[in-house]
Amino acid sequence: MKRSTVITTFLSCLFVAFLASGPAMADETKVSLEGRLTTQLHLRNDSDFDPTDRYYDVDGQTEGQAATFFAPRVSIDVPGRARIVYGLELGWNAWSRNNPGQPNQFGGSDAAGLMARHKALYAAWSGDSVSITAGYQELVDPSGLFLDNSTGAVTLGFGPQTSRLTLIVGQLADTTYEGLDIRSDNFVTDSALAGVTYRRLISTKIQVDAALYSLLDNRSIDRPLQLNTAVAGVRVDSDTYQAWAHVVGQYGIWTGAAVGGGDQTIAAYAVQLGTRQRIGKLNWGLNLVALSPDDDDDGNDAQGAFFGAGKNRSPSVLLSEDEQRDRYDNLDERIGTQWGPFAVNPAGLTLYDVSLGYEVTSIYKPRLVLAGATNLNPNRAFDARFVGAEVSVLNRFELSSSTTVYLNALVFLPGEAAAVFVNDVDRTATELLYGGALGLTTRF
């Protein structure tokens, strides 16, 4: 049996045993459990935009899978204003891969269907005007465009909730192998993050945000990346209306990243603004995201592409992350490159969408999403600017306050800019992509 399977089984048993011991705890200690379980059927006519026979195109085939995902989260409030939080996600538990009736339910595959990912593991203490959180926690910058990760960090908060200053020191997971044994690990090739955020509530509805982050990324040996990111924005939030606007700027030096071993100067930006409003049974929304491109010359001493988290507020299903269930195939990341936890698109990207929803009944609440994307620098995409247009119909059936059935349909008209980056054989093919998802989600 693999070591990972043993560890996962042990942690699961420990988790169950802990919950079972809850009633015997001290009266001051409170345990709360929340989470969700989702089962989804996913179907698409293709995984790229090229109809070339699959024997020549590894992506030239239909796409479909049934899978189950479970994400529990337990919070333990202990005496002294302290809290312990543990979050776990079990999945992809693909039906076609997982066979519990066999001694090895994964059939010896290196890509097991059932995975355990520890999403949160931290302790927090809060005083009257000071707080501290240490451990694996969710770090999201005010815009969510640069930083949106589960990350090991220590955060210190000062001041009341209406005027909050937070200091952050953390470590991003790197891709340079050192070994898991403490004797073979060190901080030589790691990625360190430091930051400060400030949140000010002007009123009960308006919030102003500012943040500054500094990243020292050593995952590429002898080529350190030093990146500074500033965020400024405002959010309006009421019962029926939300609006947001954020501007992100980046400046840094990437040592040895240019052709010939020269240094690159990074100067990039991102902008996001949008709104949502509910009028009776009708709700609508608009959103715009722009990520800066690099210049025409790859490998010179200037880098203008934005280093981002690959996430934004767009409700689109394919052009951006599918919030119902992220399958890590959203197009805004696929047309770029990955650098650790960051997505980088040298051609830049502008993503715009409009959504319209209506409460037909208290149970049936459909939503229409129209989205499009273009490159800001087509010279980095074989002179192609249009990425594609998406039409998604999101049908939601709320069976109860805890259980929802969804039936989503997708049609995507790819542009040549998407074909350039996604297709493997014919980089000019723009075959229509369509599909959908049927699922059941229960929250507790």
DODRENBA-813639 format. One record per residue (C-alpha): residue in one letter; x, y, z. Coordinates in Angstrom, 1 decimal. Example, Ala and Ser with C-alpha at 12.3 -4.5 7.8 and 13.67 -1.06 7.14 Angstrom:
<pts>
+-----+--------+--------+--------+
! res !      u !      v !      w !
+-----+--------+--------+--------+
!   A !   12.3 !   -4.5 !    7.8 !
!   S !   13.7 !   -1.1 !    7.1 !
+-----+--------+--------+--------+
</pts>
This chain:
<pts>
+-----+--------+--------+--------+
! res !      u !      v !      w !
+-----+--------+--------+--------+
!   M !    0.0 !    0.0 !    0.0 !
!   K !    1.3 !    3.4 !   -0.9 !
!   R !    2.5 !    5.7 !    1.9 !
!   S !    0.1 !    8.4 !    0.7 !
!   T !   -2.8 !    6.0 !    1.1 !
!   V !   -1.7 !    5.1 !    4.6 !
!   I !   -1.4 !    8.7 !    5.6 !
!   T !   -4.8 !    9.6 !    4.2 !
!   T !   -6.5 !    6.7 !    5.9 !
!   F !   -4.8 !    7.6 !    9.2 !
!   L !   -5.9 !   11.2 !    9.0 !
!   S !   -9.4 !   10.3 !    8.1 !
!   C !   -9.7 !    7.9 !   11.1 !
!   L !   -8.2 !   10.6 !   13.3 !
!   F !  -10.7 !   13.1 !   12.0 !
!   V !  -13.7 !   10.8 !   12.7 !
!   A !  -12.3 !    9.9 !   16.2 !
!   F !  -12.0 !   13.6 !   17.0 !
!   L !  -15.6 !   14.3 !   16.0 !
!   A !  -16.8 !   11.4 !   18.0 !
!   S !  -15.0 !   12.7 !   21.1 !
!   G !  -16.7 !   16.1 !   20.8 !
!   P !  -19.4 !   15.7 !   23.5 !
!   A !  -16.8 !   14.8 !   26.1 !
!   M !  -14.9 !   18.1 !   25.6 !
!   A !  -15.0 !   20.9 !   28.0 !
!   D !  -18.1 !   23.1 !   28.0 !
!   E !  -16.1 !   26.1 !   26.8 !
!   T !  -14.9 !   24.2 !   23.7 !
!   K !  -17.1 !   24.3 !   20.6 !
!   V !  -16.8 !   22.2 !   17.5 !
!   S !  -18.5 !   23.1 !   14.2 !
!   L !  -18.4 !   21.1 !   11.0 !
!   E !  -19.3 !   22.5 !    7.5 !
!   G !  -18.6 !   21.6 !    3.9 !
!   R !  -20.1 !   20.3 !    0.8 !
!   L !  -20.3 !   17.1 !   -1.3 !
!   T !  -20.7 !   17.4 !   -5.1 !
!   T !  -21.4 !   14.7 !   -7.7 !
!   Q !  -21.0 !   15.8 !  -11.3 !
!   L !  -21.4 !   14.4 !  -14.8 !
!   H !  -19.3 !   16.4 !  -17.2 !
!   L !  -19.5 !   16.1 !  -21.1 !
!   R !  -17.9 !   18.0 !  -24.0 !
!   N !  -17.6 !   17.3 !  -27.7 !
!   D !  -13.8 !   17.9 !  -27.6 !
!   S !  -11.0 !   19.1 !  -25.4 !
!   D !   -9.5 !   21.4 !  -28.0 !
!   F !  -10.7 !   23.2 !  -31.2 !
!   D !   -9.1 !   20.9 !  -33.7 !
!   P !  -11.2 !   18.0 !  -35.3 !
!   T !   -8.1 !   16.1 !  -36.3 !
!   D !   -8.4 !   12.4 !  -35.7 !
!   R !   -7.4 !   11.5 !  -32.1 !
!   Y !   -4.6 !    9.2 !  -33.4 !
!   Y !   -2.8 !   12.4 !  -34.5 !
!   D !   -4.1 !   14.8 !  -32.0 !
!   V !   -3.9 !   13.7 !  -28.3 !
!   D !   -6.6 !   16.2 !  -27.5 !
!   G !   -8.8 !   15.3 !  -30.4 !
!   Q !  -11.5 !   13.3 !  -28.6 !
!   T !  -14.7 !   13.8 !  -26.6 !
!   E !  -14.4 !   14.6 !  -23.0 !
!   G !  -16.6 !   13.2 !  -20.2 !
!   Q !  -16.4 !   12.0 !  -16.6 !
!   A !  -18.6 !   11.3 !  -13.6 !
!   A !  -16.9 !   12.1 !  -10.3 !
!   T !  -17.6 !   12.9 !   -6.6 !
!   F !  -15.9 !   15.5 !   -4.5 !
!   F !  -16.1 !   15.9 !   -0.7 !
!   A !  -14.8 !   19.0 !    1.1 !
!   P !  -15.3 !   19.0 !    4.9 !
!   R !  -14.1 !   21.7 !    7.2 !
!   V !  -14.0 !   21.6 !   11.0 !
!   S !  -13.5 !   24.6 !   13.3 !
!   I !  -12.6 !   24.2 !   17.0 !
!   D !  -13.2 !   27.2 !   19.2 !
!   V !  -11.2 !   26.7 !   22.4 !
!   P !  -11.1 !   28.9 !   25.6 !
!   G !   -8.9 !   32.0 !   25.4 !
!   R !  -10.2 !   33.4 !   22.0 !
!   A !   -8.4 !   30.7 !   20.0 !
!   R !   -9.6 !   28.6 !   17.1 !
!   I !   -8.2 !   25.6 !   15.2 !
!   V !   -9.3 !   25.1 !   11.6 !
!   Y !   -8.8 !   22.0 !    9.4 !
!   G !  -10.1 !   21.7 !    5.8 !
!   L !   -9.8 !   18.7 !    3.6 !
!   E !  -10.8 !   17.9 !    0.0 !
!   L !  -11.3 !   14.4 !   -1.3 !
!   G !  -11.5 !   14.2 !   -5.0 !
!   W !  -11.2 !   13.6 !   -8.0 !
!   N !  -13.1 !   10.5 !   -7.0 !
!   A !  -13.8 !    9.5 !  -10.6 !
!   W !  -16.2 !    6.6 !  -10.9 !
!   S !  -14.3 !    5.1 !  -13.8 !
!   R !  -11.1 !    5.0 !  -11.8 !
!   N !  -12.0 !    4.1 !   -8.3 !
!   N !  -12.9 !    0.5 !   -7.5 !
!   P !  -13.2 !   -0.1 !   -3.7 !
!   G !  -13.9 !   -3.8 !   -4.3 !
!   Q !  -10.3 !   -4.4 !   -5.4 !
!   P !   -7.2 !   -4.7 !   -3.0 !
!   N !   -5.8 !   -1.6 !   -4.8 !
!   Q !   -8.8 !    0.4 !   -5.8 !
!   F !   -6.8 !    2.6 !   -8.1 !
!   G !   -5.4 !   -0.4 !  -10.1 !
!   G !   -1.8 !    0.6 !   -9.5 !
!   S !   -2.2 !    3.8 !  -11.5 !
!   D !    0.2 !    6.7 !  -10.8 !
!   A !   -2.8 !    9.0 !  -11.4 !
!   A !   -5.1 !    7.8 !   -8.7 !
!   G !   -8.7 !    9.0 !   -8.9 !
!   L !   -9.1 !    9.7 !   -5.2 !
!   M !   -6.8 !   12.4 !   -3.8 !
!   A !   -6.6 !   14.1 !   -0.4 !
!   R !   -5.7 !   17.7 !   -0.4 !
!   H !   -5.3 !   19.6 !    2.9 !
!   K !   -6.8 !   23.0 !    2.0 !
!   A !   -6.5 !   24.6 !    5.5 !
!   L !   -4.7 !   23.7 !    8.7 !
!   Y !   -4.1 !   26.6 !   11.0 !
!   A !   -4.6 !   28.1 !   14.5 !
!   A !   -5.8 !   31.6 !   15.2 !
!   W !   -6.0 !   33.8 !   18.2 !
!   S !   -7.8 !   37.2 !   18.4 !
!   G !   -7.7 !   39.9 !   21.1 !
!   D !   -9.5 !   43.2 !   21.3 !
!   S !   -7.4 !   44.8 !   18.6 !
!   V !   -4.8 !   42.2 !   17.7 !
!   S !   -5.0 !   38.8 !   16.0 !
!   I !   -2.6 !   36.2 !   14.9 !
!   T !   -3.1 !   33.3 !   12.5 !
!   A !   -0.4 !   30.6 !   11.8 !
!   G !   -0.5 !   27.7 !    9.5 !
!   Y !   -1.9 !   26.7 !    6.1 !
!   Q !   -4.5 !   29.3 !    5.3 !
!   E !   -6.3 !   31.0 !    2.4 !
!   L !   -4.4 !   34.1 !    1.3 !
!   V !   -6.4 !   36.3 !   -1.1 !
!   D !   -5.3 !   39.8 !   -2.1 !
!   P !   -8.1 !   42.4 !   -2.2 !
!   S !   -8.6 !   41.9 !   -6.0 !
!   G !   -8.0 !   38.2 !   -6.1 !
!   L !   -6.1 !   38.7 !   -9.3 !
!   F !   -2.5 !   38.3 !   -7.9 !
!   L !   -2.9 !   36.1 !   -4.9 !
!   D !   -5.6 !   33.5 !   -4.3 !
!   N !   -4.0 !   30.4 !   -2.8 !
!   S !   -3.9 !   28.1 !    0.2 !
!   T !   -0.5 !   28.9 !    1.6 !
!   G !    1.6 !   28.4 !    4.7 !
!   A !    1.8 !   31.8 !    6.4 !
!   V !    1.7 !   33.8 !    9.6 !
!   T !   -0.6 !   36.8 !    9.6 !
!   L !   -0.8 !   39.6 !   12.2 !
!   G !   -3.9 !   41.8 !   12.3 !
!   F !   -4.1 !   45.2 !   14.1 !
!   G !   -7.0 !   47.5 !   14.8 !
!   P !  -10.8 !   47.2 !   14.7 !
!   Q !  -12.6 !   45.5 !   11.8 !
!   T !  -13.6 !   48.9 !   10.5 !
!   S !   -9.9 !   49.9 !   10.0 !
!   R !   -7.7 !   46.8 !    9.8 !
!   L !   -4.0 !   46.5 !    9.1 !
!   T !   -2.6 !   43.0 !    8.4 !
!   L !    1.0 !   41.9 !    8.1 !
!   I !    1.8 !   38.7 !    6.2 !
!   V !    4.8 !   36.5 !    6.0 !
!   G !    4.5 !   33.2 !    4.1 !
!   Q !    6.0 !   30.6 !    1.9 !
!   L !    4.6 !   29.6 !   -1.5 !
!   A !    5.0 !   26.0 !   -2.6 !
!   D !    7.8 !   25.7 !   -5.2 !
!   T !    8.5 !   23.2 !   -7.9 !
!   T !   12.2 !   22.7 !   -7.3 !
!   Y !   12.6 !   19.2 !   -5.8 !
!   E !   14.6 !   19.2 !   -2.5 !
!   G !   13.0 !   16.3 !   -0.6 !
!   L !   10.4 !   16.0 !    2.1 !
!   D !   12.8 !   14.9 !    4.8 !
!   I !   13.8 !   17.8 !    6.9 !
!   R !   17.5 !   16.9 !    6.5 !
!   S !   17.3 !   17.3 !    2.8 !
!   D !   15.1 !   20.4 !    2.7 !
!   N !   16.2 !   24.0 !    3.1 !
!   F !   15.3 !   27.6 !    2.1 !
!   V !   17.7 !   27.8 !   -0.8 !
!   T !   15.2 !   27.4 !   -3.7 !
!   D !   12.0 !   28.3 !   -1.8 !
!   S !    9.6 !   31.2 !   -2.5 !
!   A !    9.1 !   33.7 !    0.3 !
!   L !    6.2 !   36.2 !    0.5 !
!   A !    5.8 !   39.2 !    2.6 !
!   G !    2.9 !   41.7 !    2.5 !
!   V !    0.8 !   44.3 !    4.2 !
!   T !   -2.9 !   45.0 !    3.6 !
!   Y !   -5.1 !   47.7 !    4.8 !
!   R !   -8.9 !   47.6 !    4.9 !
!   R !  -11.1 !   50.7 !    5.7 !
!   L !  -14.9 !   50.6 !    6.0 !
!   I !  -16.1 !   54.1 !    5.0 !
!   S !  -19.6 !   53.0 !    5.7 !
!   T !  -21.5 !   49.8 !    6.2 !
!   K !  -21.6 !   49.4 !    2.4 !
!   I !  -18.3 !   50.9 !    1.1 !
!   Q !  -14.9 !   49.4 !    1.7 !
!   V !  -11.5 !   50.7 !    0.5 !
!   D !   -8.6 !   48.3 !    0.1 !
!   A !   -4.8 !   48.7 !   -0.3 !
!   A !   -2.1 !   46.1 !   -0.2 !
!   L !    1.6 !   45.7 !   -1.0 !
!   Y !    3.3 !   42.4 !   -1.5 !
!   S !    6.9 !   41.4 !   -2.1 !
!   L !    7.8 !   38.0 !   -3.5 !
!   L !   11.3 !   36.4 !   -3.7 !
!   D !   11.0 !   33.3 !   -5.9 !
!   N !   14.0 !   31.1 !   -6.1 !
!   R !   12.4 !   28.0 !   -7.7 !
!   S !   14.6 !   28.5 !  -10.8 !
!   I !   18.2 !   27.9 !   -9.6 !
!   D !   20.5 !   30.9 !   -9.9 !
!   R !   17.6 !   32.9 !  -11.5 !
!   P !   15.8 !   34.6 !   -8.6 !
!   L !   12.6 !   36.5 !   -9.3 !
!   Q !   11.9 !   39.5 !   -7.1 !
!   L !    8.4 !   40.8 !   -7.7 !
!   N !    6.6 !   43.6 !   -5.9 !
!   T !    2.9 !   44.0 !   -6.3 !
!   A !    0.6 !   46.9 !   -5.2 !
!   V !   -3.2 !   46.6 !   -5.1 !
!   A !   -5.8 !   49.4 !   -4.7 !
!   G !   -9.5 !   49.1 !   -4.9 !
!   V !  -13.0 !   49.8 !   -3.6 !
!   R !  -16.0 !   47.5 !   -3.0 !
!   V !  -19.6 !   48.4 !   -2.5 !
!   D !  -21.8 !   45.7 !   -0.9 !
!   S !  -25.5 !   45.9 !    0.0 !
!   D !  -28.4 !   43.5 !    0.0 !
!   T !  -29.3 !   44.1 !   -3.6 !
!   Y !  -26.2 !   45.7 !   -5.2 !
!   Q !  -22.5 !   45.0 !   -5.4 !
!   A !  -19.8 !   46.8 !   -7.3 !
!   W !  -16.0 !   46.5 !   -7.3 !
!   A !  -13.0 !   48.2 !   -9.0 !
!   H !   -9.3 !   47.2 !   -8.5 !
!   V !   -6.0 !   48.2 !  -10.0 !
!   V !   -2.9 !   46.1 !   -9.6 !
!   G !    0.6 !   47.1 !  -10.5 !
!   Q !    3.8 !   45.0 !  -10.6 !
!   Y !    7.5 !   45.9 !  -10.7 !
!   G !   10.5 !   43.6 !  -10.2 !
!   I !   13.7 !   42.1 !  -11.5 !
!   W !   14.1 !   38.6 !  -12.8 !
!   T !   17.8 !   37.8 !  -12.7 !
!   G !   19.2 !   35.9 !  -15.6 !
!   A !   15.8 !   35.4 !  -17.3 !
!   A !   16.7 !   37.2 !  -20.6 !
!   V !   18.4 !   35.6 !  -23.6 !
!   G !   22.1 !   35.4 !  -22.9 !
!   G !   21.7 !   35.4 !  -19.2 !
!   G !   20.7 !   39.1 !  -18.8 !
!   D !   18.2 !   40.4 !  -16.3 !
!   Q !   14.6 !   41.3 !  -17.1 !
!   T !   12.8 !   44.3 !  -15.6 !
!   I !    9.2 !   43.4 !  -14.9 !
!   A !    6.5 !   46.2 !  -15.2 !
!   A !    3.0 !   44.8 !  -15.5 !
!   Y !   -0.6 !   45.7 !  -14.5 !
!   A !   -4.1 !   44.3 !  -14.1 !
!   V !   -7.5 !   46.0 !  -13.9 !
!   Q !  -10.8 !   44.6 !  -12.8 !
!   L !  -14.2 !   46.3 !  -12.4 !
!   G !  -17.8 !   45.1 !  -12.3 !
!   T !  -21.2 !   45.2 !  -10.8 !
!   R !  -24.1 !   42.9 !   -9.8 !
!   Q !  -27.7 !   44.0 !   -9.0 !
!   R !  -30.9 !   42.3 !   -8.0 !
!   I !  -34.2 !   43.9 !   -8.9 !
!   G !  -37.1 !   41.8 !   -7.6 !
!   K !  -36.7 !   38.4 !   -9.2 !
!   L !  -34.3 !   39.7 !  -11.8 !
!   N !  -30.5 !   39.9 !  -11.4 !
!   W !  -27.9 !   41.1 !  -13.8 !
!   G !  -24.1 !   41.7 !  -13.8 !
!   L !  -21.2 !   43.1 !  -15.7 !
!   N !  -17.5 !   42.4 !  -15.3 !
!   L !  -14.3 !   43.4 !  -17.1 !
!   V !  -10.8 !   42.1 !  -16.5 !
!   A !   -7.6 !   43.2 !  -18.3 !
!   L !   -4.1 !   41.6 !  -17.8 !
!   S !   -1.2 !   43.4 !  -19.3 !
!   P !    0.8 !   41.8 !  -22.2 !
!   D !    4.5 !   41.5 !  -22.8 !
!   D !    6.1 !   43.4 !  -25.7 !
!   D !    6.8 !   41.9 !  -29.1 !
!   D !   10.2 !   40.5 !  -28.3 !
!   D !   10.4 !   37.4 !  -26.2 !
!   G !   13.5 !   37.1 !  -24.0 !
!   N !   14.6 !   40.7 !  -24.0 !
!   D !   15.4 !   42.8 !  -21.0 !
!   A !   11.7 !   43.8 !  -20.4 !
!   Q !    8.8 !   41.7 !  -19.2 !
!   G !    5.3 !   43.2 !  -19.3 !
!   A !    3.1 !   40.1 !  -18.8 !
!   F !    1.1 !   40.1 !  -15.5 !
!   F !    1.8 !   37.3 !  -12.9 !
!   G !   -1.6 !   36.4 !  -11.7 !
!   A !   -3.5 !   33.8 !   -9.8 !
!   G !   -5.6 !   32.8 !  -12.8 !
!   K !   -8.8 !   33.8 !  -11.0 !
!   N !  -11.2 !   36.6 !  -11.3 !
!   R !  -14.9 !   37.5 !  -10.7 !
!   S !  -16.2 !   36.5 !  -14.1 !
!   P !  -19.1 !   34.0 !  -14.0 !
!   S !  -18.0 !   32.4 !  -17.3 !
!   V !  -17.5 !   28.6 !  -17.3 !
!   L !  -14.7 !   28.0 !  -19.9 !
!   L !  -13.0 !   31.4 !  -20.3 !
!   S !  -12.4 !   31.6 !  -16.6 !
!   E !  -12.6 !   29.2 !  -13.6 !
!   D !  -15.9 !   27.3 !  -13.3 !
!   E !  -16.9 !   28.2 !   -9.7 !
!   Q !  -19.3 !   25.2 !   -9.6 !
!   R !  -16.3 !   22.8 !   -9.9 !
!   D !  -12.8 !   23.9 !  -11.0 !
!   R !  -11.5 !   21.3 !  -13.5 !
!   Y !   -8.3 !   23.3 !  -14.1 !
!   D !   -9.1 !   23.6 !  -17.8 !
!   N !  -10.2 !   27.3 !  -17.9 !
!   L !   -9.0 !   28.9 !  -21.1 !
!   D !   -7.5 !   32.0 !  -19.5 !
!   E !   -4.8 !   29.7 !  -18.0 !
!   R !   -4.5 !   27.3 !  -20.9 !
!   I !   -3.5 !   30.0 !  -23.3 !
!   G !   -0.8 !   31.2 !  -21.0 !
!   T !    2.1 !   29.5 !  -19.1 !
!   Q !    2.4 !   28.4 !  -15.5 !
!   W !    5.1 !   29.7 !  -13.2 !
!   G !    4.5 !   28.0 !   -9.9 !
!   P !    1.1 !   29.3 !   -8.6 !
!   F !    1.0 !   32.1 !  -11.2 !
!   A !   -0.4 !   32.2 !  -14.7 !
!   V !    1.4 !   34.3 !  -17.2 !
!   N !    0.0 !   35.3 !  -20.6 !
!   P !    2.6 !   37.1 !  -22.8 !
!   A !   -0.2 !   38.1 !  -25.2 !
!   G !   -2.2 !   39.7 !  -22.4 !
!   L !   -5.9 !   39.2 !  -22.0 !
!   T !   -9.1 !   41.2 !  -21.8 !
!   L !  -12.1 !   39.3 !  -20.5 !
!   Y !  -15.6 !   40.8 !  -20.5 !
!   D !  -19.0 !   39.4 !  -19.7 !
!   V !  -22.6 !   40.1 !  -19.0 !
!   S !  -25.0 !   37.8 !  -17.0 !
!   L !  -28.7 !   37.8 !  -16.6 !
!   G !  -30.7 !   35.7 !  -14.2 !
!   Y !  -34.3 !   35.3 !  -13.2 !
!   E !  -36.1 !   33.5 !  -10.3 !
!   V !  -38.8 !   31.6 !  -12.2 !
!   T !  -39.9 !   29.9 !   -9.1 !
!   S !  -38.5 !   29.5 !   -5.6 !
!   I !  -36.8 !   26.3 !   -6.9 !
!   Y !  -35.8 !   27.1 !  -10.5 !
!   K !  -33.3 !   29.9 !  -11.0 !
!   P !  -31.7 !   30.0 !  -14.4 !
!   R !  -28.9 !   32.3 !  -15.5 !
!   L !  -27.5 !   33.3 !  -18.9 !
!   V !  -23.8 !   34.3 !  -19.2 !
!   L !  -22.4 !   35.9 !  -22.4 !
!   A !  -18.6 !   36.3 !  -22.3 !
!   G !  -15.8 !   37.1 !  -24.7 !
!   A !  -12.0 !   37.5 !  -24.6 !
!   T !   -9.3 !   39.2 !  -26.7 !
!   N !   -5.6 !   39.5 !  -26.7 !
!   L !   -4.0 !   42.9 !  -25.9 !
!   N !   -0.9 !   42.1 !  -28.0 !
!   P !   -1.8 !   39.9 !  -31.0 !
!   N !    1.9 !   39.9 !  -32.1 !
!   R !    2.5 !   37.3 !  -29.3 !
!   A !   -0.3 !   35.1 !  -30.7 !
!   F !    0.6 !   34.8 !  -34.5 !
!   D !   -1.2 !   38.1 !  -35.1 !
!   A !   -4.5 !   36.7 !  -33.7 !
!   R !   -6.5 !   38.9 !  -31.3 !
!   F !   -9.9 !   37.2 !  -30.8 !
!   V !   -9.7 !   34.4 !  -28.2 !
!   G !  -13.4 !   33.4 !  -28.3 !
!   A !  -17.0 !   33.9 !  -27.3 !
!   E !  -18.9 !   31.9 !  -24.7 !
!   V !  -22.6 !   31.3 !  -24.1 !
!   S !  -23.5 !   29.5 !  -20.9 !
!   V !  -26.9 !   28.7 !  -19.6 !
!   L !  -26.7 !   27.9 !  -15.8 !
!   N !  -29.8 !   26.1 !  -14.6 !
!   R !  -30.1 !   25.8 !  -10.8 !
!   F !  -32.8 !   23.9 !   -8.9 !
!   E !  -32.7 !   24.6 !   -5.2 !
!   L !  -34.4 !   21.6 !   -3.7 !
!   S !  -33.8 !   23.0 !   -0.2 !
!   S !  -31.5 !   25.4 !    1.6 !
!   S !  -28.8 !   22.8 !    1.6 !
!   T !  -29.2 !   20.8 !   -1.6 !
!   T !  -29.0 !   22.1 !   -5.2 !
!   V !  -29.2 !   20.3 !   -8.6 !
!   Y !  -27.6 !   22.1 !  -11.5 !
!   L !  -27.8 !   21.5 !  -15.2 !
!   N !  -25.4 !   23.8 !  -17.2 !
!   A !  -25.0 !   24.0 !  -21.0 !
!   L !  -22.0 !   25.6 !  -22.8 !
!   V !  -21.3 !   26.7 !  -26.3 !
!   F !  -17.9 !   28.2 !  -27.1 !
!   L !  -16.9 !   29.8 !  -30.4 !
!   P !  -13.1 !   29.8 !  -30.4 !
!   G !  -11.0 !   32.4 !  -32.1 !
!   E !   -7.7 !   32.0 !  -33.8 !
!   A !   -5.9 !   33.4 !  -30.7 !
!   A !   -7.2 !   30.4 !  -28.7 !
!   A !   -6.4 !   27.9 !  -31.4 !
!   V !   -2.8 !   29.1 !  -31.5 !
!   F !   -2.2 !   28.2 !  -27.9 !
!   V !   -4.5 !   25.2 !  -27.3 !
!   N !   -4.4 !   23.1 !  -30.5 !
!   D !   -1.5 !   20.7 !  -31.0 !
!   V !   -1.8 !   19.8 !  -34.7 !
!   D !   -3.7 !   22.4 !  -36.7 !
!   R !   -3.2 !   25.7 !  -34.9 !
!   T !   -5.7 !   27.5 !  -37.1 !
!   A !   -8.6 !   25.1 !  -36.5 !
!   T !  -11.6 !   26.7 !  -34.7 !
!   E !  -14.1 !   23.9 !  -34.3 !
!   L !  -17.1 !   24.8 !  -32.2 !
!   L !  -16.9 !   23.5 !  -28.6 !
!   Y !  -20.1 !   22.5 !  -26.7 !
!   G !  -21.0 !   20.5 !  -23.7 !
!   G !  -22.5 !   20.7 !  -20.3 !
!   A !  -22.6 !   19.5 !  -16.7 !
!   L !  -25.2 !   17.8 !  -14.5 !
!   G !  -24.6 !   17.7 !  -10.8 !
!   L !  -25.9 !   17.5 !   -7.2 !
!   T !  -24.4 !   19.6 !   -4.4 !
!   T !  -25.3 !   19.3 !   -0.7 !
!   R !  -23.9 !   21.7 !    1.8 !
!   F !  -23.8 !   21.4 !    5.5 !
+-----+--------+--------+--------+
</pts>
